[in-house]
Amino acid sequence: MLGLSYAIGSNVAQFSVKDFCLISGLKCGTAPDITSGGDAHNRFMKEHFSNRGHITCTDSENAFLKSERGSADSFKLGLLYFVEFVIMGKPQNVKINEEYLHLVHEMDEFNNYLCGSISFEFLQDSLLFAPGKKESDEENDGKGKGHKNGKKAVRSSVRKGKKNVEDEKPKRINRPGWSIKGLSHALQIWVYELIAELGIPPLRYCKRIEEPALVPRIFRWKSMDKVPEFRKLNAYIFQSKQGSDVPKCDALSVGPRVCKDLDELNSVVQQLRNEVAILHCEKGQLEERVLCLEKCTSHADVRKTGDAGAERNKTKDAREERNKTEDAGKESQKTEDEDAR
């Protein structure tokens, strides 16, 4: 997972997993094992999917659209579709990783899951195994065959006496293509940052949003409505007579821009650390107050218990004293009665 190197004019640029993580904001590293969702997973599967073992992105999309809006299951299905279709970049007819069906039941585990590494591997493999046939060869082949086929079609239609000769057009040559998996938008942002000409006239394919609070960097770029044309890209970048697709002045501006982003990111991280430290301090103070309150409460309970015990003892002593007085009175009365007799 070292990344891919590209020769752009006289320069060599590398798109690494570090660039991918800083641009996308996804967590990277060695992905841990996913814990089972238990009974919640079984109910979830039984209710939304009947083709277990063969669930595609289309199935997850249909399940999301059929689910009740605002429900917990709708939220989990949306997360599943977002991870597979957007972050992993899988085509609609490709099977999903059913382990993610367990992952969406544990939000803490989902938020800490290192899906950035998996997405980068998908993207890197897609770019490594891209078709190697040159566009120019295909265009030449297409022009030659199409031209001949076109003449043949027109002549045959004239011979047959057809009225609409324009309907007989040469067949379109299908060029080889492939699906780019992973979060390919991160690669696009990397290219925007690397080649400054893409954001200035006459190309103007992208626009940088000057907002330091937008982190990660994927949020700081906006693609314009213009559709990139290979003819213009070839003229202004790939075959540029300036000798470099990344001019020195622009290359120098890219470095500080990236360093500025890193400084801002480090500043945000440091600010979060300071806030965490303050929260820990406040937590310690609150714990001390709770301990003091518990001690005060325990002392009050002991005193209350002691006062209640003393009151009971006092009442008992008063009762005993009263009984003694009553007994003494009875004894004296008895003595007096005997004397009277």
C-alpha positions as CSV (number, residue, x, y, z in Angstrom):
1,M,0.0,0.0,0.0
2,L,2.8,2.4,-0.9
3,G,0.9,4.3,-3.5
4,L,1.1,5.1,-7.2
5,S,3.7,7.3,-9.0
6,Y,2.8,9.3,-12.0
7,A,5.2,11.0,-14.5
8,I,3.7,14.4,-15.3
9,G,6.0,16.1,-17.8
10,S,9.4,16.2,-16.2
11,N,8.1,15.6,-12.7
12,V,7.2,12.5,-10.8
13,A,4.3,12.7,-8.3
14,Q,3.2,10.0,-5.9
15,F,-0.3,9.5,-4.6
16,S,0.2,7.7,-1.3
17,V,-2.1,6.4,1.3
18,K,-1.1,9.3,3.5
19,D,-2.4,11.7,0.8
20,F,-5.6,9.7,0.5
21,C,-6.2,9.8,4.3
22,L,-5.4,13.6,4.6
23,I,-7.7,14.4,1.7
24,S,-10.6,12.1,2.4
25,G,-10.5,12.2,6.2
26,L,-11.0,8.5,6.4
27,K,-9.1,6.4,9.1
28,C,-6.3,4.2,7.8
29,G,-4.5,1.3,9.3
30,T,-4.9,-2.4,9.8
31,A,-8.7,-3.1,9.9
32,P,-9.7,-5.1,13.0
33,D,-12.1,-8.0,13.0
34,I,-15.8,-7.1,13.0
35,T,-17.9,-8.4,15.9
36,S,-21.2,-10.1,15.4
37,G,-24.4,-8.1,15.5
38,G,-26.2,-11.0,17.3
39,D,-30.0,-11.1,17.3
40,A,-30.3,-7.6,15.9
41,H,-28.4,-8.7,12.9
42,N,-30.5,-11.8,12.3
43,R,-33.7,-9.7,12.6
44,F,-32.3,-7.1,10.3
45,M,-31.3,-9.7,7.6
46,K,-34.7,-11.5,7.8
47,E,-36.7,-8.3,7.5
48,H,-34.8,-6.6,4.7
49,F,-32.8,-9.2,2.7
50,S,-34.0,-12.6,1.4
51,N,-31.0,-13.5,-0.7
52,R,-28.4,-13.9,2.0
53,G,-24.9,-14.5,0.6
54,H,-25.7,-12.8,-2.7
55,I,-26.6,-9.2,-1.6
56,T,-25.6,-6.5,-4.1
57,C,-25.4,-2.7,-3.9
58,T,-28.7,-2.6,-5.8
59,D,-30.3,-4.8,-3.1
60,S,-29.1,-2.5,-0.4
61,E,-30.4,0.5,-2.3
62,N,-33.8,-1.1,-2.8
63,A,-34.0,-2.1,0.9
64,F,-33.1,1.5,1.9
65,L,-35.8,3.0,-0.4
66,K,-38.4,0.5,0.9
67,S,-37.6,1.2,4.6
68,E,-39.5,3.5,6.8
69,R,-38.1,7.0,6.8
70,G,-36.6,8.1,10.1
71,S,-36.4,4.6,11.5
72,A,-33.2,3.0,12.9
73,D,-33.2,0.4,10.1
74,S,-33.4,3.1,7.5
75,F,-30.4,4.8,9.0
76,K,-28.4,1.6,9.1
77,L,-29.3,0.7,5.5
78,G,-28.2,4.2,4.4
79,L,-24.9,3.7,6.1
80,L,-24.4,0.3,4.5
81,Y,-25.1,1.7,1.0
82,F,-22.9,4.7,1.6
83,V,-19.9,2.6,2.6
84,E,-20.2,0.1,-0.2
85,F,-21.2,2.4,-3.1
86,V,-19.4,5.7,-2.2
87,I,-16.4,4.8,0.0
88,M,-15.7,1.4,-1.5
89,G,-16.9,2.5,-5.0
90,K,-18.4,-0.9,-5.9
91,P,-20.7,-1.2,-9.0
92,Q,-24.4,-1.8,-8.4
93,N,-24.3,-5.4,-9.5
94,V,-21.3,-6.4,-7.3
95,K,-21.9,-8.3,-4.0
96,I,-21.4,-6.3,-0.8
97,N,-19.2,-7.3,2.1
98,E,-21.9,-8.8,4.4
99,E,-19.6,-8.2,7.5
100,Y,-20.6,-4.6,7.2
101,L,-24.2,-5.7,8.0
102,H,-22.8,-6.5,11.5
103,L,-20.8,-3.3,11.7
104,V,-23.8,-0.9,11.2
105,H,-25.3,-2.3,14.5
106,E,-22.4,-0.9,16.6
107,M,-22.0,2.8,15.9
108,D,-18.8,3.2,18.0
109,E,-17.2,0.3,16.1
110,F,-18.5,1.7,12.8
111,N,-17.1,5.2,13.5
112,N,-13.7,3.8,14.5
113,Y,-13.5,1.3,11.7
114,L,-10.4,1.8,9.4
115,C,-12.3,1.7,6.1
116,G,-9.8,4.2,4.5
117,S,-7.2,1.5,4.0
118,I,-9.6,-0.8,2.3
119,S,-10.9,2.0,0.1
120,F,-7.4,3.0,-0.9
121,E,-6.5,-0.6,-1.8
122,F,-9.6,-0.8,-4.0
123,L,-8.6,2.5,-5.7
124,Q,-5.0,1.5,-6.1
125,D,-5.8,-1.9,-7.6
126,S,-8.3,-0.3,-10.0
127,L,-5.6,2.1,-11.3
128,L,-2.9,-0.5,-11.5
129,F,-5.0,-2.8,-13.7
130,A,-6.4,-0.1,-16.0
131,P,-6.5,-1.0,-19.7
132,G,-3.2,-0.2,-21.4
133,K,-4.4,0.4,-25.0
134,K,-3.8,3.9,-26.1
135,E,-6.6,6.2,-27.0
136,S,-4.9,7.3,-30.2
137,D,-4.8,3.7,-31.5
138,E,-8.5,3.3,-30.8
139,E,-9.3,6.6,-32.5
140,N,-7.3,5.7,-35.6
141,D,-8.9,2.2,-35.7
142,G,-12.3,3.7,-35.2
143,K,-11.8,6.3,-37.9
144,G,-10.5,3.9,-40.5
145,K,-13.2,1.2,-39.9
146,G,-16.0,3.8,-39.6
147,H,-15.0,5.5,-42.7
148,K,-15.1,2.3,-44.8
149,N,-18.2,1.0,-43.2
150,G,-19.9,4.4,-43.8
151,K,-19.1,4.4,-47.5
152,K,-20.3,0.8,-47.8
153,A,-23.5,1.6,-46.0
154,V,-24.3,4.6,-48.2
155,R,-23.6,2.7,-51.5
156,S,-25.8,-0.2,-50.4
157,S,-28.6,2.1,-49.4
158,V,-28.4,4.0,-52.8
159,R,-28.5,0.7,-54.6
160,K,-31.6,-0.4,-52.7
161,G,-33.3,2.9,-53.4
162,K,-33.7,4.0,-49.7
163,K,-34.8,7.5,-49.1
164,N,-33.1,8.2,-45.8
165,V,-29.5,7.7,-46.5
166,E,-28.5,9.6,-43.3
167,D,-30.0,6.8,-41.2
168,E,-27.3,4.4,-42.3
169,K,-24.4,5.5,-40.0
170,P,-21.2,3.7,-39.2
171,K,-21.3,1.5,-36.1
172,R,-19.8,3.0,-33.0
173,I,-16.6,1.4,-31.8
174,N,-16.8,0.3,-28.2
175,R,-13.7,1.2,-26.4
176,P,-12.5,-0.9,-23.4
177,G,-13.4,0.4,-20.0
178,W,-13.2,-0.5,-16.4
179,S,-14.7,0.4,-13.1
180,I,-12.6,2.5,-10.7
181,K,-13.3,1.2,-7.2
182,G,-12.6,3.0,-3.9
183,L,-13.1,6.7,-3.2
184,S,-11.9,8.0,-6.6
185,H,-12.9,11.6,-5.7
186,A,-9.9,11.7,-3.3
187,L,-7.6,11.1,-6.3
188,Q,-9.4,13.9,-8.2
189,I,-8.8,16.4,-5.4
190,W,-5.2,15.3,-5.3
191,V,-4.9,16.2,-9.0
192,Y,-6.6,19.5,-8.4
193,E,-4.0,20.4,-5.8
194,L,-1.1,19.2,-7.9
195,I,-1.9,20.8,-11.2
196,A,-2.8,24.4,-10.7
197,E,-3.8,24.9,-14.4
198,L,-7.0,23.0,-13.9
199,G,-8.4,25.8,-11.8
200,I,-7.4,28.8,-13.9
201,P,-8.5,29.9,-17.4
202,P,-8.8,28.6,-20.1
203,L,-9.5,25.2,-18.5
204,R,-11.2,26.2,-15.2
205,Y,-12.4,22.7,-14.3
206,C,-12.3,23.3,-10.5
207,K,-12.5,26.0,-7.9
208,R,-10.8,26.1,-4.5
209,I,-13.0,27.1,-1.6
210,E,-11.0,29.4,0.7
211,E,-12.4,28.3,4.0
212,P,-9.9,27.1,6.6
213,A,-12.6,25.5,8.8
214,L,-13.4,23.0,6.0
215,V,-11.5,19.8,7.1
216,P,-10.7,17.4,5.5
217,R,-9.4,18.8,2.3
218,I,-11.9,17.0,0.1
219,F,-14.5,19.7,1.2
220,R,-12.3,22.6,-0.1
221,W,-12.7,21.9,-3.8
222,K,-15.6,22.3,-6.1
223,S,-15.8,20.8,-9.6
224,M,-17.2,23.2,-12.2
225,D,-19.9,22.4,-14.8
226,K,-17.4,22.2,-17.7
227,V,-16.7,18.8,-19.0
228,P,-12.9,18.1,-19.3
229,E,-11.8,17.6,-22.9
230,F,-8.8,15.5,-23.7
231,R,-7.8,17.9,-26.5
232,K,-7.5,20.8,-24.1
233,L,-5.8,18.7,-21.4
234,N,-3.3,17.5,-24.0
235,A,-2.6,21.0,-25.3
236,Y,-2.3,22.8,-22.0
237,I,-0.9,20.1,-19.7
238,F,0.3,16.9,-21.2
239,Q,2.0,18.4,-24.3
240,S,2.6,21.8,-22.9
241,K,5.7,23.6,-24.3
242,Q,6.5,25.0,-20.9
243,G,8.4,21.8,-20.3
244,S,6.4,20.8,-17.2
245,D,2.8,19.9,-16.5
246,V,3.3,21.3,-13.0
247,P,5.2,24.7,-13.5
248,K,7.7,25.7,-10.9
249,C,5.7,28.6,-9.7
250,D,2.6,26.5,-9.3
251,A,4.6,23.6,-7.7
252,L,5.9,26.0,-5.1
253,S,2.4,27.1,-4.4
254,V,1.2,23.6,-3.9
255,G,3.7,22.8,-1.0
256,P,2.7,25.8,1.2
257,R,-0.9,25.1,0.6
258,V,-0.6,21.5,1.7
259,C,1.6,22.6,4.7
260,K,-1.1,25.2,5.5
261,D,-3.7,22.5,5.5
262,L,-1.6,20.4,7.8
263,D,-1.0,23.3,10.1
264,E,-4.7,24.0,10.3
265,L,-5.4,20.3,10.9
266,N,-2.7,20.2,13.7
267,S,-4.2,23.4,15.2
268,V,-7.7,21.8,15.2
269,V,-6.2,18.6,16.8
270,Q,-4.4,20.7,19.5
271,Q,-7.6,22.6,20.2
272,L,-9.5,19.4,20.7
273,R,-6.8,18.1,23.0
274,N,-7.0,21.3,25.1
275,E,-10.8,20.9,25.3
276,V,-10.4,17.3,26.3
277,A,-7.8,18.3,29.0
278,I,-10.3,20.9,30.3
279,L,-13.1,18.3,30.4
280,H,-10.8,15.9,32.3
281,C,-10.0,18.6,34.8
282,E,-13.7,19.5,35.3
283,K,-14.5,15.8,35.6
284,G,-11.9,15.5,38.4
285,Q,-13.4,18.5,40.2
286,L,-16.9,17.1,39.9
287,E,-15.7,13.7,41.2
288,E,-14.1,15.4,44.2
289,R,-17.4,17.3,44.9
290,V,-19.3,14.1,44.6
291,L,-17.0,12.4,47.1
292,C,-17.4,15.4,49.5
293,L,-21.2,15.2,49.2
294,E,-21.1,11.5,49.8
295,K,-19.0,12.0,52.9
296,C,-21.3,14.8,54.2
297,T,-24.3,12.6,53.5
298,S,-22.8,9.6,55.3
299,H,-21.9,11.8,58.3
300,A,-25.5,13.2,58.3
301,D,-26.9,9.7,58.2
302,V,-24.7,8.6,61.1
303,R,-25.6,11.7,63.1
304,K,-29.3,11.2,62.3
305,T,-29.0,7.5,63.3
306,G,-27.2,8.5,66.5
307,D,-29.8,11.1,67.4
308,A,-32.6,8.6,66.7
309,G,-30.8,6.0,68.9
310,A,-30.4,8.6,71.7
311,E,-34.0,9.6,71.4
312,R,-35.1,5.9,71.7
313,N,-32.8,5.4,74.7
314,K,-34.2,8.5,76.3
315,T,-37.8,7.4,75.7
316,K,-36.9,4.0,77.1
317,D,-35.3,5.5,80.2
318,A,-38.4,7.7,80.7
319,R,-40.6,4.7,80.3
320,E,-38.6,2.7,82.8
321,E,-38.6,5.6,85.3
322,R,-42.3,6.0,84.9
323,N,-42.8,2.2,85.5
324,K,-40.6,2.4,88.6
325,T,-42.6,5.4,89.9
326,E,-45.8,3.5,89.3
327,D,-44.5,0.5,91.0
328,A,-43.3,2.6,94.0
329,G,-46.7,4.2,94.2
330,K,-48.5,0.8,94.2
331,E,-46.1,-0.4,96.9
332,S,-46.7,2.5,99.1
333,Q,-50.4,2.2,98.6
334,K,-50.3,-1.4,99.6
335,T,-48.3,-0.6,102.7
336,E,-50.8,2.1,103.7
337,D,-53.7,-0.4,103.3
338,E,-51.9,-2.9,105.4
339,D,-51.3,-0.3,108.2
340,A,-54.9,0.7,108.1
341,R,-56.0,-2.8,108.7
